[in-house]
Amino acid sequence: MEKVIDIEERIPSMREKRRRKTNKKFRFILTVFIVALLAVLYLQSPLSKVDSISVMGAVLQDPDFYKVQSGLTVGSPFWSFSSGEIKDALEKIDGVQGVTVSRKWLRDIEIIISEWKTVAYIEEDGQYSLLLENGETLPAGMLLPEAEAPVLNNIKDLGIQKRLIAQLLKMDENIYQIISEIIYEGTEVDPDRLTVYMDDGNEVRAVISTFAESMVYYPDMIAQLNGYEKGIIDIEIGAYFTPFSKEYGEEKEGDSVDEKDE
């Protein structure tokens, strides 16, 4: 016998289901509305604006220079820019090796700049430019150069510059920092010859191919001189010392002194 279901008994259950469904839909719409309202209020409030922009790692340029080039300003919308686009723009600047752009907390932006190292100044007609480790040259008058870099003279050939950069980058930092000036004096017979003036008043004669390796012995050679007259330390082949008085013809005794066993 078929079971007969009274429709009136089902009506309350159907109404309850319909009510729950309507309430669920209403809560969803209300939630979306509240979230949208909060988003609009946030975007229109000062909390959505850039509060600070910090630049770290800047040496060649002033930090404010990179801020301007980034296009970011305090008070601009915090979420309106692309970190990747700013990174790409800053990495096109001469002297910049790499860039990281990060949002910090809710309102701060941090830009970390990695620049190519300055290995030397280049002097030409009384004007100075910076020679970077990647071979780029930048006008020193527009920059904030590293004070320890030596001055290079008479080096116009890019191949020679590249080889000398490699030697300077391999050199012990303590020795590198006491080099005052490097003059290229290469000839057809001796294309690698360098004359190097040191901060301590001595002169070094070297060749590009072994410059860094030979300069390792410089502190020991100076220690062995023990306050002797300033002079020329020749490390082109072996190593020996000649006082300035003898080299330049002054009437003062002084013989060449071996400074390193070959």
C-alpha positions in Angstrom: 0.0 0.0 0.0 1.4 3.3 -1.0 2.3 5.8 1.7 0.4 9.1 1.5 2.3 12.2 2.6 0.3 15.1 3.7 1.5 18.3 1.9 0.6 20.4 4.8 3.1 18.5 6.9 5.9 19.4 4.4 5.2 23.1 4.1 7.0 24.1 7.3 10.1 22.1 6.3 10.1 23.7 2.9 9.7 27.1 4.3 12.6 26.6 6.7 14.9 25.4 3.9 13.9 28.4 1.8 14.5 30.8 4.7 18.0 29.3 5.4 18.9 29.6 1.7 17.7 33.2 1.6 19.7 34.0 4.8 22.8 32.4 3.4 22.5 34.4 0.2 21.9 37.6 2.2 24.9 37.0 4.4 27.1 36.4 1.4 25.9 39.6 -0.3 26.3 41.5 3.0 29.9 40.2 3.4 30.8 41.2 -0.1 29.3 44.6 0.4 31.2 45.2 3.7 34.5 44.0 2.2 34.1 46.3 -0.8 33.2 49.2 1.5 36.2 48.6 3.7 38.4 48.4 0.6 37.1 51.7 -0.8 37.5 53.3 2.6 41.1 51.9 2.9 42.1 53.1 -0.6 40.8 56.6 0.1 42.5 56.8 3.5 46.1 57.8 4.3 46.7 54.2 5.4 46.9 53.2 1.7 49.5 55.8 0.8 53.3 55.4 0.8 54.7 56.7 4.1 58.5 56.3 3.5 60.9 55.3 0.8 64.4 54.1 1.9 67.3 53.5 -0.4 70.2 51.3 0.8 73.6 50.5 -0.9 73.9 53.8 -2.8 77.5 54.9 -3.2 78.0 56.1 -6.8 74.8 58.2 -6.6 73.0 60.0 -3.8 70.0 58.0 -2.4 67.7 60.8 -3.5 68.8 60.3 -7.1 67.5 56.7 -7.1 64.2 57.8 -5.4 63.6 60.2 -8.2 64.5 57.7 -10.9 62.1 55.1 -9.3 59.1 57.4 -9.8 57.9 56.7 -6.3 56.8 59.5 -4.0 55.6 59.7 -0.4 51.8 59.9 -0.5 51.4 58.0 -3.7 49.1 54.9 -3.6 50.9 52.0 -2.0 49.5 49.3 -4.3 49.6 51.3 -7.6 53.1 50.4 -8.7 54.9 47.3 -10.0 58.1 46.3 -8.1 59.4 44.6 -11.3 59.0 47.7 -13.4 60.8 49.9 -10.9 63.6 47.3 -10.7 64.0 47.2 -14.5 64.1 51.0 -14.7 66.7 51.4 -12.0 68.9 48.6 -13.4 69.2 50.6 -16.6 71.2 53.3 -14.8 74.9 53.2 -15.5 76.8 51.8 -12.6 73.9 49.7 -11.2 74.5 46.0 -11.0 71.2 44.9 -9.4 68.1 46.2 -7.6 65.6 44.8 -5.1 62.3 46.6 -4.4 60.2 45.5 -1.5 57.1 46.6 0.3 57.7 46.7 4.1 54.8 46.6 6.6 51.8 48.4 5.2 53.2 51.7 4.0 57.0 51.6 3.6 59.1 50.8 0.5 62.7 49.6 0.6 65.0 49.8 -2.4 68.3 48.0 -2.2 70.9 49.1 -4.8 73.9 46.9 -5.8 76.4 49.0 -7.7 79.5 48.0 -9.6 82.7 48.6 -7.5 84.8 51.6 -8.4 88.4 50.3 -9.1 90.0 53.6 -10.1 89.8 57.2 -11.4 90.8 57.9 -14.9 92.4 61.3 -15.5 92.3 62.9 -18.9 93.1 66.6 -19.6 92.5 67.4 -15.9 89.1 65.8 -15.9 88.3 62.7 -13.8 86.0 59.8 -14.4 85.4 56.6 -12.5 86.4 53.2 -13.9 84.1 50.5 -12.6 84.8 46.8 -12.3 82.5 46.0 -15.3 84.6 48.4 -17.5 82.0 51.3 -17.5 83.3 54.8 -17.0 81.2 57.5 -15.2 82.0 61.2 -14.8 83.3 61.7 -11.3 81.9 65.2 -11.0 78.3 63.9 -10.9 79.0 61.1 -8.4 80.1 60.2 -4.9 83.3 58.2 -5.6 85.2 55.9 -3.2 88.2 57.8 -1.9 90.5 54.8 -1.8 90.6 54.3 -5.6 93.9 55.1 -7.4 94.2 57.4 -10.3 95.0 55.9 -13.7 96.9 57.9 -16.4 97.6 57.3 -20.0 95.4 54.2 -20.3 93.0 54.7 -23.3 93.0 51.2 -24.7 89.9 49.3 -23.5 91.7 46.0 -23.6 94.5 47.3 -21.3 91.9 48.8 -19.0 90.1 45.4 -18.7 93.3 43.6 -17.9 94.3 46.1 -15.3 90.8 46.0 -13.7 91.2 42.2 -13.3 94.5 42.7 -11.6 93.2 45.4 -9.2 90.2 43.2 -8.3 92.6 40.4 -7.4 94.8 42.6 -5.3 94.9 42.5 -1.5 92.7 45.3 -0.2 95.3 46.7 2.2 97.8 47.1 -0.7 95.2 48.4 -3.1 94.2 51.2 -0.8 97.8 52.6 -0.6 98.2 52.9 -4.3 98.0 56.6 -5.3 98.5 56.6 -9.1 99.2 54.2 -11.9 100.7 55.3 -15.1 100.7 53.1 -18.2 104.1 53.3 -20.0 103.8 50.4 -22.4 105.8 50.3 -25.6 106.0 47.9 -28.5 108.9 46.2 -26.8 107.4 46.2 -23.3 103.6 46.6 -23.8 102.6 45.8 -20.1 104.8 48.3 -18.3 103.4 50.3 -15.4 104.8 53.0 -13.1 103.0 53.0 -9.8 103.2 55.8 -7.1 102.4 54.7 -3.6 101.0 56.7 -0.7 104.2 56.1 1.3 106.3 58.0 -1.2 107.9 55.0 -3.0 107.6 54.2 -6.7 106.9 50.7 -8.1 107.7 49.5 -11.6 105.6 46.5 -12.6 103.9 44.8 -15.5 100.1 44.3 -15.9 100.2 40.5 -16.2 101.8 39.9 -12.8 100.8 43.1 -11.0 98.5 41.7 -8.3 100.8 38.7 -7.7 104.0 40.7 -7.4 102.4 43.4 -5.1 101.8 40.8 -2.5 105.4 41.2 -1.5 105.3 44.9 -1.2 104.7 45.1 2.6 107.7 42.8 3.3 109.9 44.8 1.0 109.1 48.0 2.8 109.6 46.3 6.1 113.1 45.2 5.1 114.0 48.8 4.0 113.4 49.7 7.7 113.2 53.5 7.1 115.8 53.6 4.4 115.6 56.4 1.8 112.5 56.3 -0.5 113.1 54.9 -3.9 112.0 52.6 -6.8 111.0 49.0 -6.2 111.2 47.1 -9.5 109.0 44.0 -9.6 109.0 43.5 -13.3 111.4 40.6 -13.1 112.3 39.5 -9.6 112.4 42.4 -7.2 115.0 45.0 -6.3 115.3 48.5 -4.8 117.0 51.6 -6.1 117.1 54.8 -4.0 115.8 58.0 -5.7 119.2 59.6 -5.1 120.9 57.0 -7.3 118.1 56.7 -9.9 117.8 60.5 -10.5 121.6 61.3 -10.3 121.8 63.0 -6.9 125.2 62.8 -5.3 124.2 60.4 -2.5 125.4 56.9 -2.0 123.0 54.0 -2.5 123.2 50.7 -4.2 120.4 48.5 -5.5 119.3 46.1 -2.8 117.6 42.8 -3.6 114.3 42.5 -1.7 112.9 39.1 -2.6 114.5 35.8 -3.5 113.6 34.7 -6.9 
